[in-house]
Amino acid sequence: MLVMGFIPMAFLNWVFLALSICSSLSLETVGQPCDPNDLLALEEFAGNLTEGSIITSWSNVSNCCQWDGVVCGSKSNNLSVSNKVTSLILPKRGLKGKISISLTKLDQLKKLDLSCNHLMGVLPLELSNLKQLVFLDLSYNLLSGPVSKPVSGLTSIQWLNISSNLFKGELSEFGRFPDVAVFNLSNNSFTGQVSSQICSYSKWIQVLDLSMNHLVGSLEGLSNCSVSLHQLHLDYNLLSGDLPDSLYSMSSLERFSILGNNFSGQLSKKLSKLSSLKYLVISGNHFSGRIPDVFGNLAQLELFCAHSNFFSGPLPSSLSLCSKLRVLDLRNNSLSGHLDLNFTGMPNLSALDLATNHLSGSLPASLSDCKELQVLSLAKNEFGGRIPESFANLRSLVFLSLSNNSFVDLSGALSVLQQCKNLTILILTKNLYGDEIPRNVSGFESLTVLALGNCALKGQIPDWLSGCKKLEVLDLSWNHLNGSIPTWIGQMESLFYLDFSNNSLTGEIPKSLTQLKSLISSNSSLATFSSSAGIPLYVKRNQSSSGLQYNQLSSFPPSLYLSNNRLNGTIFPEIGLLKQLHVLDLSRNNITGVIPASISDMKNLEILDLSYNDLHGSIPLSFAELTFLSKFSVAYNHLQGVIPTGGQFYSFSSSSFEGNPGLCGKIVSPCHVMDGMLKPAIPSGSNNKFGRSSILGITISIGVGIILLLTIVLLRIAKRDVGSTVDNLDEELSRSHRLSEALGSSKLVLFQSSNCKELTVTDLLKSTNNFNQANIIGCGGFGLVYKAYLPDGTNAAVKRLSGDCGQMEREFRAEVEALSRAQHKNLVSLQGYCKHGNDRLLIYSYMENGSLDYWLHESVDGSSVLKWDVRLKIAQGAARGLAYLHKVCEPHIVHRDVKSSNILLDEKFEAHLADFGLSRLLRPYDTHVTTDLVGTLGYIPPEYSQTLTATCRGDVYSFGVVLLELLTGRRPVEVCKGKNCRDLVSWVFQMKFEKRESEIIDSSLWDKELEKQLLDMLEIACRCLDQDPRRRPLIDEVVSWLNSIGNEVVRQ
């Protein structure tokens, strides 16, 4: 498929080509009635459709030559003159159903365009009988099955476009098409290699698009395409190897795109032979070495994208000769040297991205000659010096990121850039070290993002920032700023992300901060600027070498970071008005007073850190209502009283409360009543029943007893015949069990909900055949799952946790027991746990029908078993299970890894959510999200890479992906090749944007009577998948919506 983001004009050439192909087709003649055989054929075609505008419009007119989309031409014979159908042009008519075999009776048909409809099923084999057909476009439908035979006989075809369907088969099965000019098979499931016969189809072929299939091998087979080919698109396949020399012989080639494959090696200097080239896209491969300095011969080049490879060495100086170049994207390589390009010769350049390389030196003044430049990203290089004064001429500049370099002279930089009146985003993080922040600056009226973090800047927060009325993100963290926080900050109506952390600010937190409109109301509109080149934003909140990446402003979590300053005063109760705030960090200051209970009104709060202050009083019990809270700390204050229970508070470690001797509760020390107040229960030496001598005596007694027990066990083992082999598995397991238990290393705990009360460690090990590979039924990020055949004849699933569980036995047991209290009919029940040696084992109920992932994506019978009513029942059940975790069970649990493989199905295909809470079990004090531990590719919410915090709304996003899987039958990431993946969510939203919702639905599900229910679930899924987590529904709302669909099913 053409890369529309980079090649917006690609289809224009196709249109011109189509016009030239169709110019010879007959014009409509309506003087005579259409041929009766053609009339019958068209009526049968319409009769096979279940929906479409032509069903009604065709029935109102008797002469088919006057029907919508039908063009007739005259054919004479000895008997009469009749009008034969020569063209059937019905794109975007909402046609649903199958393509009738009757169309193949239109023996004079020259043009057939059924693109952008909802047609499904296989193509009739008889389609190959249309010997007059010149133009065939079936793109953007739901057609499936093999296609080579139905089109093999189309000997006159010049335009063949069957892209964006569900066709499959070997590429080599296609026959010859002597006159074909456009051959587009993109976005299907074709397999095989690009063989030499590809360009043997036709010596006139101009456009060849095989993108987004499953092709493998190299491009050696393109040797026959050297003359006429203008466009070659092979994006997102599994192609590999070097680019063959034959490629450089395609002298007419204008567009060449191989984005997202596994090509390697070096680019040849023979690239200079492609003198007609306009678009060159080789990003996302494994190319290495230097980029050849041969661009002087590529005078027509408009776009060059080679990001995310392994190119090294200097930039080719001959790029300066590409006067038509508009986009140059070489980010994420290992380029080095100075930026020596003469940009004067590139007047049309609009986007330049050289970020994440090893380029050095100063910026060339000639860049200012690029009057059309809108996007400039040079982040994460080794540039230095001053920003040239001539940059003031970059009046079109919208986005500028120079972060992670060594630029100097902040005052000079701002005086230059203030003249760039369209500048919207300015990222200067980790530069300008030790400069004084200027006090008199004007301009920057369009600025929405300003990041000056980690620059060790001196001075005070400047008043000129108050003139930046559109500012939404302001980061001045990790500097040496002093003075107070100005009150005018609260008047910035669009500001929702403020980071002043790690400075030396003093004074009180201004009350005006509680008036930030964007943090009070969700009605504020966030900017969604995202550069055409996909440039990310980097904003640093710490001193690590890498910043947090944001692709659009709406991804930023609404935050107030004021930590590690010298602020004093109290926290105003009005702070509870900031209901949209996700992060509040006031830690490491000198704040006094009590913690306002109004903070519990901030229902979106995910991080609350008040540690290392001088707060007194108690923790408001209403904080238990903050259900999204995943990180909380009040450590090292002067708090007292009971720690709240319920909500997320069961999940916080004792370190969140340490340094407050007056606090008590389950997490720290138990409370008891003294003088009418709850205080920690601290036993005194005088009242203690046992003195030191008693304790010492008990300790010695226990030690002697253990030694005696070990001696007896070891003597008994020694008496056995050590030379004999143990063939019996029962004996071997029993022996190891007795020894390990004697050494205190095995423990089996079964919960009250367990159905297997008499199980022993030996029974458990035997039931899995000592963790035999044959018993493995699942594998995930938390370890292997084994099927256990228990002694009572029932089955269980035993998860053998991988890695260090990160906890002492007491803590581990407490966490597991907390999980065991999560009991719901739509959760996989945790029956117990076992510690055996170094192994930690979790015992779950066994689900007979495995995972939803298996039935959707692996089973050959999946579509026949998972009918619509079953899929709806699964969605409803999984949603109820997730709602229980989020809202009912104590503590509330954020799942963190909702996906189809974690939805298990019992014998009645009822859904049971699995693996909840395991992230905390393995990393109990790590509330940050890391994609290797928490989340699975395709399900991870976009904000997780920025907020670093798992949330209930993140779970809702992942559940939305599961709903799409149920509706489409597709995987979240269908084709994944390194860094470049084709994801389901983007495809669905693109289809919705094009008003082609019904094409999204699994063809095995589609039924006219079910249309409303299917589209209702699609709408629910899309709400769950909102890019802004604040706009996503809560899971109980999702449950209600899904149940309403179920009620409709019942009523019907």
N, C-alpha and C positions, 0 to 999 in steps of 0.2 A: 504494500500500500504506500502511496506517496506520503512523504513526511510533510504534512500540511503546515506545521508550525514553522518549518524552515523554507518550504517551497510553496508559498501561497499562489504562485502563478502556474503551477504545474499542470492544472487541469485546463488552462486556457489553450495550450497547444493541442490537447485532446479535442477540445471543442472545435477548433479550426479544422483539425483533421477530420472530425465527424462531419462537419459541414461539407468538406470536399468530397467525402465518400458518398454523402447523401444527395449531393447536388444533382446527380444523374437519375435519382429516383423520380418516378412519374408524379405529376401533380394530380390533385384530386379532380375527378370528373363526376359530376352528379346528374348529368343529363339522362343517363340510363340507369335502371335498377341494377343492383349488384348481382353478380353471378349467384344462382340459387345454391350451388354447392358450397360456395364461400359463406353464404348466409347461414346455412345449416351448421357449418363448422364453427362460426362465431357464436351462434346461439348455444351450441353444445359447450363451447369454452366458457361462456358466461354462466351456463347452468352448473358448471363444476365449481363456481366460486361461491363462498359463503358470505362474502361481504365485498363491497366496492361500489364506487359511484356509478360505474357503467351498468350495473344490474338494473337500475331504474331508468337511466337515460336512454339505454339502448332499446328498452321495451316500448318507448313512446314513439319511435320512428320506424317505419317499415323498411326504408331503403338503407341497407347497412353501409353504403358509401357515405351516408350523412351522419353516421354514428361518431361519437366522441372517440378520437384516437385512430380512426380508420381512414386510410387513404387508398383510393382505387385508381387504377390505370386501365386504359382500353386494350383489349386483345381481340384481334380480328380473326375470323375463320370464314369458311365458305358459306356458312349458314346464317350467322347473325353477328351482331356486335354486342358484347357484354362487358361489364366492368368487373375486372378481377382485383382482389385485394392485394396491394403491393406493399403496404406498410401498416403495421399495428404498433402505435406509439402510445403507451399507457404508463408512463412513470408516475410515481407518487399519487396513485389513484386509490390507495387503501385496499388494494385487492388482497383477499384472503382465500385460501384453498389450494388446490393442486392445478398444475398446468395440464390441461386436457390434451389427449392424443389428437383431438380434432384439429388442433392448430396445424398439424403436419399435413393436412389436406389442402392448405392454402398454397397451391403449387407455384403461384407467381409471387409469393412473399419475398421481398428484398430487405425489409427492415423490420426487426422485432425488438422493441424496447419495453421490458416489463420491470425496469429497475425501481428500487426504493418502494417496494410493496411488502406484503407479508405472505408471499407464496411459500409453500412448503412441499415436502415430499421429493420424490426422485424425478428426473427428467425422462420423458418417454423416449425409448430407443429410436422411434420413428422420426425424431427430430432431424436425424441425419438425412432424411429424404428431401429436405428443403434445399434443393440444389441451387436455387436462385438467390438464397439468402446472402446478403452482403454485410449486414450490420446486426449483431446480436448482443444485447445488453441485459443481463439477468442479475446485475449486481445488487447488493443490499436486500437480500431476501433470506429465507430460511430453508433454502433448497439443500438437499443432502444426497448422500450416496455417491456412486461412481458417475463420472461425467464424460470420460474419454470416448466411449462408444456412441452416446447420443450426438456428439458434435463431430465425430470422425468423418462423416460424409459431407460436411459443409465445404465443398471444394471452392466455392466462390467467396467465402467469407473474407472480409477485410478488417472488420472490427469485431473482436471477441472479448467481452468483458463479463466474467462470471465471479468477480471479486466479492468478498464479504458475504459468503454463504457458509454452508457446512459440508461442502464437497470434500471428498477424500479420494485417495488412489495414488498410484505411482506416476510421477512426472513423465516417465518414459513411455507410458501407455498412450499418450496423445499422438495422433497421426500427423500427416503433412497438411499444411494449409498454404498453398502456393502463393496466394495474394495477400495474406494477412499483414496488416500494418500495425495494429494494436492488439497485444496479447496480454491480458491482465487476469491472473489467477490469484491475486493477493488475498490475504485474510481468509484462508481456508485451512484444510488439514492435509495438503498434499505432501507426499514423502518422496524420498529418493535423492538422486544427485542431479546437478546441473550438467547434463550430458551434451555431447556434441550435436545431438539432433535438435536441440532447442532452437538454434538459429537456422536449422535446415528446414524448419517449418515454412519459411518464406525468405526469399532474398530481399523482400521489400520491408521487412519488419522494422518499425521505427520505435515502438514503445514496448518494452518487456518488463512486466511487474510481477515478481514472484514473492513479494514481501509477506511476512507473517504466515509462514507455513512451517513445515518440519524438515526442510531440506538439509542435507549433510554433504560433506565432501568439499572439494575445492572448486575453482572456477576454470579449470583447464578446458572444460567443455565449451567455452565461449569462443573458441578459435574461429568459428564460422560467422561470427557476428561483426565482422570488421568493417563493413561498408555502410549500411544504412541506419544502424541503430542510433537513435537520438536520446532515448531515456532508458536507463537500466536501474531498477530498484529491487534490491535483495534484502531489505532490512529485516531484522528479527527472525533469522533462521538459525541454523546450527552449523553454518558454513565455516571453513577453517583453511589454513594453509597460507601461502604467499599469494599475492596478486600476480597472475600470469602475464607474461610479456604480450600475449595476444590482446589483452585488454587495452594496452597502449596503442594498438593499431586501429582503434575505433575512432577514426578521425572526425566523425559526425557527432560524437557523443556530447550532449549538452548537460545532462543530469545523471549523476552517478551516486547512488546511495546504498551503503552496506551497513547502516547503523545496527549495532547490537548483535554482532556475530562473534566469531572467535578467530578472525584473521590475525596473522602475525607476520613477522619479518619486517623488512624495511621497504619504504616507498622507493620505487625506482626513479632514476632521473628521466626515464622515458615518459614520465608523467607530462613532460613538456610537449609531447606529441598531441595531446588532447587539447588542441588549440580552440576548439569550439565550446569547451566546458564552461558552464555557468554555475552549476551547483555541485559541490563536492562534499559529501557527508560520509565520513569514515569513523565516526565517534563510537566509543564503547567496544573497542576491539583490543588486540594485544600488539599493535604495531610498536616498533622500537627504532632506535637509531635516530639519525638526523632527518629532519624534513628537507627533502632536496631543494636546492635553491634554483628552481627552474620556472618560477612563476612569471617571468618576463614574457613567456610565450602564451600565457593564459590570460590574455587581455580581456576576455569576455566574463571572467569569473566574478560572480556576485555574492556567493556564499561559500565559505570554507569552514566546516565544522570537523574538528579532529580531537575533541575533548575526550578525556578518560581513556587514554592510551599510555604508552611508555616512551614517548618521543623525548629525545634529549638534545643537547647542543643548542646553538643559537637559533634565533628566529631567522628564517630566510629573508635576506634583504630585498630580494626581488619581489616580495609581496607589495612593496611600495609602488610597483609598476602596474598593479591591478586597480586601475582607476575606477572601475565599476563596482568594486567590492563594497558590500553593505554590511555583512556580518562576518566577523572573524572570531571564532570560538576555539581556543586551544587550551582551555583550563584542564586541570588535573592531569598534567604530564610532568616531565622532569626537565623542562627547557631551562637553559641557563644563559649567562652573558647579559649584555646590556640591551636595552630596548632601542636598537639603532635604526629602526624603520623610519623612513622619511614619509611622514603621513601627509605631506603636502600633496602627494600624488594620489591620495585616497579621499577625494572630496565627498564621496557618497557614503562613507562609513557611518553606520548608525548604531552598531553594537560591537564592542570590543571586550572580550573576556579572556584574560590571561592569568586568572587566579590559580593559586596552588601550583606554582612552579618554583624555580630557583633563579628567577630573573633579578638583576641587581642594577645599581647605578641610579642615575637621576632620570626624571621623566623628560622626554623630548618636547621642546616647545612647539614642534611642528604638529603635535596632536591638536593644538588649538585651531589648526586649519580645517579640521573636520567639523564643519558648521552643522552637519546633520546628526552629530553624535548624541545619542540619547542615553546609552548604557555604557558605563566604563567600570569594569571590575578588574582590579589588579591586586586583590587581597592575597595574603599568605605568600608573599615573595620576599625579596631582600632589597627592595628599592629604598632609596634614601634621598637626602637633600630637601630642597624646598619645592613646593608646588609652583610651577612657572606662572608668572604674572599673566602671560598670554592666555591662560585657561579661562580668564574672565570673558573671553570671546565665545565660550561654549554655551551659547544661549539656549540651545535645545537640550542640554544635559538634564536628565531626570534622575538618574541613579548613579551614584558614585561610591564605590567601596575601595578603600585603600588600607583596610585593616591588616594588622600583623605585618608591618613593614618597619622602616626606620626613618620616616619623614620627620622634619624639624620645622620650627617656626609656626606655631599655631596661629599667632596673630596675623602673619602674612598670608597663611592659607585661607583664613576666614575672610580677609579683606579681598582676596581674589574671588573666592567662591560665592560671596554675597552678591556678586554681579550676575551669577547664573540664575536668572529669575524663575526658571522652571524646575530648579533642583528640589526634588521631593524626598529623597533618601540619601543621607550622608553618613557613611560609616568610616570613622577614623580610628577605631579601637587599636590599642597597642602601638601607638606611634608617639611622636612629639614629646618624648620623655622629659619631664621636669619643666616644661614650659609654664609660663604664667598665663592663666586664662584671661583673655582681654575683656575689658569692661565696656568699651564703646564699639559696638558693632551694630550695623543695620542690615536690612535685607532679610533674606531667608523666609519671606512670607509664605512660600509654598511648602516649607519643610514639614514632613510628617514623622520622620525618623531622624534622630540625632544620637549617634553613639560615639562617645569620647572616653570609653572605659579603659582602665589599665594603662593610663598614660602618665601617672604620677604628676598630674597637673597641680599647680599651686594657685592660690587665690580663693575667691568666693564664687558662689553660684551667681552668674552675671544677670543683671536686670534686663539685658537686651533679649533674653530668651522669652520674656513676657510678650514680645511682639510676634513670636512664632505661634500665631493663633491656631494653626492647624496641627500642631505637634501632637502626636499620639504615643510615640515611644521616645523616652528620654533616658539615656544611660550615661551617668557620670561616675560610675563606680570605680573603686580601686585607684583613687587619686589622693591628693593631699589637700583637699579643699577644706577651708575653715569657715567660721561665721555660722550664721543661722540659715535655716531653710526659709526662703522668702514666702510671704503670705500669698503673693499673686499666683503661686503654683496652683492653688485651688480654683482659680478662675479660668484655667485652661480647659475648655469644654470638651476637647477631644482626647485629652491625655488619659490613658488607661494602663500604661506600663511605665513605672518610675523606679529607677535604681540609683540611689545615692549611697549605697553601702560602701563600707571600707574607706571612709574618709575621716576627717577630724571635725565634723560639724558639731556645733554646740547649740544650746538654747532648747526651747520646747518644740515639740512637734506642732506646727501651726494647725489651729482648729480648722482652717480653710481647706485642709486636705480632705476633710469629711464632706466637702461640697463638690468633689470632682464628679461632674455629670455622667461621664462615661462609666464610672464605677457605681453610680447610683441606679441608673436605668439601663435596661437592655435595649432600649430603643435607639441608642446611639449607633450610628453606622460607622463601621470600621473600614478603612481603606483597604482595597484588595489589589493594590498595584503589584504586578508580577511581571518582570521584564519578559519580552518576547524570547529572549535567549535562555530563560529559565535560571537567571542569576539568583542564588540564595543570598539571604542576609546573614551576617555573622554579628551577634551581639554577645560580648563576654561579661559574665558575672563573677569570674574567678581568675586566678592567675595561671591556670593551666595553659598549655600551648594551643589548644583548640577551642574555638568558640561554639556557641549554640547556633544551629542553622535554622533559618526561617525562610520559607519560600513566599510567604505573603503575610501582611500585617495581622490578618485575622487569626493567624496561628499563635501569635504571642499570648501567653496567659496573662490576664489582667492582674497586675502585681504592684505591691509597694515594698521595695527593699530599702530599709533604712538601717540595717544592721551594722555593727562594728563602727560606731561613731561615739560621740560624747554627749548625746542628747539627754535632756533631763525633763522634769515635769511629769505630768500624768498622761494616761491614755484617755482621751475624751470619750464619754459614752456615745457621742454622736457617730463614732466610727462604725457603729452597727448599721448606719445608713448605706454603707458601701456594699450593697447586696450582690454586686457583680464581681467582687474581688475573689480571686482564686488563691493568691499568695500574700500573706502579711508577715513580714520578718522584721521585728524590732529588737532582735537579740543583740547582746553585748553593747549596751548603752548604760545610762544611769537613770532610767525611768523609775519613778516611784508611784505610790498610790496602789489602788486595787485594780484587779482585772475586771473591766466592765462586762457585766452579763449580756450586754447588748451585742457582743461579738457573736453570740449564738444565733443572731438574726441573719448572719452572713452565710446563708445556706450553701453557697457555692465554694466556700473556703476549703482548700485542699492542703495548704501548708500554713501552720500557725506556729511561729517561733518567738517566744518571749523570754528566752533563757538569758542568764547572766545580766540581770538588772537588779533593782532594789524594790521589787514588788512585794506587797504584803497582803494579808487577807487570805481568802480561799479561792480555789478554782471553781467557778460557777458550775453547778451541777447541770445546768442547761446545755453545757458544751457537749453533752452526750448526744444532742440532737444534730450535731454537725456530721451528717452521714457520709460526706465526701472527704472528710479529714483523713489524710494518710500519713502526715508527718506533724508531730506535735511535741513541743518542748517548753517546759517552764523551769528547767533545771537552774540551780544556783540563784534562787531568789530567797525570800523570807516568808514563803507561803506556809499555811498550816490548814489542818482540817482534812476531811475525807476526800479522796480522789474520786471523781465521777465514775460511775459504772454504767455498763451498757454502751451501745453504739460502737464506735471505733476504739474506745478506751481499753478494751480487752487486748487489742492488738499492739498497744504501745509498750515498749520495754521500760524497765525501771530507770534507765538512763534519762528518760524524758522528765523524770521527777527528782533526780538526785540533787543533793545540795540544798534541800528543804527539809530539815529535821522534823518540822512540825507536821508534815504530810503523812497520811496513813491510808491504808486500803490494801486490797488484795495484791496489788502490783509491788508494793514496797513492804511495809510492816503492818500487821493487823491493828485495828483501832480498838480502844476501850474507853469507857466513859470515866472522866476524872473531873470533879468539880462542875459536873453538868455539861462538860464539853468533850468532844471526840478528840482523843490524842493517841499517838503511837503507843503501843504496849511495849514498854521497855522494862524487863525484869530486873529488879534490884538484887544486889548480892545478899543483903540481910534477909530478904523474904524468900530467897531461893531455897527450895527444899533440899537440894543437893549441893554440898560444898565442893571445893576443888578436889579434895581427897576422894570424895565419892565418885566424881567424874573420872578421875584417874584410875580408880579401881575397876570401874565398868569398862573403860577402854582397854585395860590390860586383859581382862577376862575375855572380851570379844576377840582380841588378837590371838590369845591362846587357843580359843575354840576353833578359829579358822585354820590355824596351823595343824591342829589335830585332825580336822576334817580332810584337809589336803593330804596328810600323811596316809590316812586310811584309803582314800581313793587311789592314790598313786601305788600303794602296795598291792591293791587288788589288781590293778592293771598290769603291774610287773609280773604277777604270778601267771598270767596267761602265756600261751605259747606264742612268742613274738614271731616265730618263723612261719606260722600258718597264715595263709592268705584269707582275706575276708571276702567271700563271694556274695554273701547275703546283704542286700542293701539295707534291710531292716536292722541287722546287727551293727552295720557300720554307722548308720544314722543314730541308733540308740547309744552307741559308745560315745560318739562325738558330742551328743546331746548331754549325757551324764557328766562328761568331763567339763564341758563349757559351763554347765549349770553349777558344778562344784566350784569352778573358778569365778562364778558370779558374772559370766559374760552373756548369758541368755536369759531373756525374759519375754513372756507372752502375756499380753493383756487383751482380754475380750470385753467389749462393752455390753451394756445391758440390752442393747438392740440386736446383739449378735444371735444368730440362729444355731451356732455351733459352740455350745457351752463347754463341752468336754475336750476341746482340742488342746493338744500339747505341741511343744516345739518340734518334737520328733514327727508327730503326725503332719505338721505343716511342711516340714522339709521333704518327707516322703511323698506328700500329695503333689509336689512339683517335680518329683523324681530328682530331688536334690538340684533344682534349678537347671534341669536338662533343657537343652536348646529346643528340643521338640515341643516343649510346653509353652514356648513363647507365643503370645497372642497379640502383643502390642509393644511399641517402642516409642518413647517420647523424650522430651527434654528433661524429664525428671527420672528416667530410668526405664528398665524393661518391665513388662507385665507378663506374668506366667499364669496359665490356667492350673488351678489346684483341684484335684479329685479327692475330696475329703472322705474320711472313713465312714460317715453316715450316708454316703451316696450322693450328696449334693456337691455342687461346684462352687468355687470362689475364684476371685481374681486377686493375685498377690503382686503388688508393685514393689519391686526391689529398688529403693531409692539410690540414685547415683550421686557420687560426690560427698563432700563433707557437709553434714547437716548443720554445722555451725552452732550447735547448742549442747549444753550439758543434758544429761538424761532427764533431770527433773523438768527443765524447760521444754525439752522435746515432748515429754509426756503431756505436759500442760497444753502445748499447742495441739497435739493430736486429739486430746480429749475435747478441746474446744471445737475442733472440726467434727468430732463424733456427735456433738450436740446438734449439728445441722442435719435434721431429720425431716425429709419431705419426700413425697411420692415421686417427684421428678428430679431427685438427686440420687446419685449412686451412693448407697449406704456404706459408711465406713464401719466395718464389723470389729476391727481391733488392730493392734500393731504388735510387732515382734522385734526385739533386739537380739540378734544372734551373732556373736563375735563383733565384727565391724559392720555387719549388715543391719540396715533399718528396713523393715518390711511393713507395708500397709496391706491390710486384708479388707477387700471390698466384696460386695455382692457381685455375682457373675451375671452378665447380660448376654442372653442367648444369641441375640442377633447382631452383636458387634456394634460397629460405629456407623453413624450416618454417612461419614466420609466414604466408607466401603460401598454402601448401597448407591450413593450418588455417582461415584467416580470409578469404582473398580468392578462391581458386580455386573455380569452380562444380563442379569434379570432385573437390574435396578429400576428401569423405567416401567416394567410391567408390575413390579411389586409396589413401588412408591407412586401410587395414584394420588390425585389431588387431595382426597380426603385424608390419606395417610400423611402426606406432607404437611397439611394444615394442622393435623393433630400433633405432629412432631414439633412444629413451630410453637404451638400453644403450650405444650408441655415444657419445652426448654425455657420458654419465657417465664412460666410460673416458677420453675426451679431457680432461675436467676433472680426473680423478684423476691423469693424467699431469702436468698443470700444477702441481697441488698437491703431489705426492709424488715425482715422478721427475726432471723436468727441472731443470737447474741454470742460473740460480737458480730456486727455486720461484716460481711466478707466481700471484698473486691476479687472477682475471679482471676482476672489478669490474662487469661488465655482461652477465651471463648472461641471455639472453632468446631467444625463439623466432626472432627475426629475425637473431640471431647464430649460429644453428645452420643450416648450409648443407647441401644434399643433392646428392650426385653422381648419376650416371646410374642407379645401382642403389639410390638412396634410402638410402645409407649416410650417417650424420651426421658432420659435420665442424664443430668449434667454431671460430668466427671472432672477430676483434677482440680477442684476448687480449693484454694488456700494453700496449695503446695509451694507456691513461690515464697510465702512467709515461712513455711516450715523449713525450707532449705536455706534461706537467707533471712533470718528473723529480724535483723536490724537494718535491712536494706530496703527502703521504700522506693528507691529509684528504679526506674525502668531500664533494663538493658535488653536489647533485642535477642541476645543469645539465651537469656534465661526466661524472660517474660514476653510473651507474644510470639506470633507466628507470622511469617511473611504473607502479606495479603490481608491479614486481619488486624494489623497494628494501627491504632488510631493515629492520624497525622500529628496530633499535638504531643504524643509521647516522646518524640525526638526533641521537643522543646521544653515541655514542662517537667520532664524527668519524673513524673509522678503518675502512678496507676490510679485510676478513678472509676467510679461506677459508670460515668458517662463514656469512659473508654470501653467498658464492657458492652454498653449499648451499641457503640459503633461496631464492635466485633460481631455482635448478634445480628446487626443489620447485614453484614457480609454473609452470615449463615442463611438469612432469609433470601438473599440473592442466589445463593447456591441452590436452595430448594426450588426457586422459581425458574432458574436457567439450566440447572444440571451441570453448570460449568464450575471449574475450580476457581478460587480467588485469583490465582496467578496461573494462567493456562500454559504459557510458554515462558520459561525463565532461562536467560542466557547471561550469566554473570551479573553485571550491574543493571542490565536492561530487561525489564519484565513487562509483560503485557497483563494488566490487571483488570479484573472484572468490574470493579467499582467505576473506573474511568470510562470503560466501554458502556456501562449501563447509563451513566449520566449523559454521555454523548448521544446515545440512542434516544433518550428522553428529550434532549435538546432538539433533536431532529424530528420529534413527534412520531417516533416509530416504536412506541412502547410494546406493542404486541410482538414485535420481532425479538424482544428480550426473552419472552417466555419459552421454556422447554417445549419443543414441538410435540412431544409425547403427552403434554398436559393440555395443550390448547384446545379449547372447546368453546363455542360461541356462548353456550349457556353458563359457562364459568367465567366469562370475561370480566365481569365486575369484581368477582372475588379475587381473581388473579391480579388485576390492576390495583385493587385495594391493598393487597399485601405488598405489591411493588411500591406503592406510595408510603406505606409504613416503613419499609426497608430504607427508602431514600431519606425519610425523616431521621432515622437512626444514624444515617451516614453523613449528616450535615458536617461540613468542615469545621464549623464553630461548635465546640462541645456544649456551649451554653444554650444553643438552640435545639439540641437533641432532646427528645422526650425522656422522661424517667421510665424505668422498666415497668412499673405498674401501669403506666399509661399504655405501653406497648401491649401488655397482657390484655387490657380492656379492649383495645382495638382489634387484636387478633380474635378474642372471644366473640366480638360482634360479627366477625366474618363467620365464625362457627355457628352462631345462632341463625344466620341467613341460610347456611347449609341445612340446618335442622328444619327450618320453616319450609324449605323447598322439598 
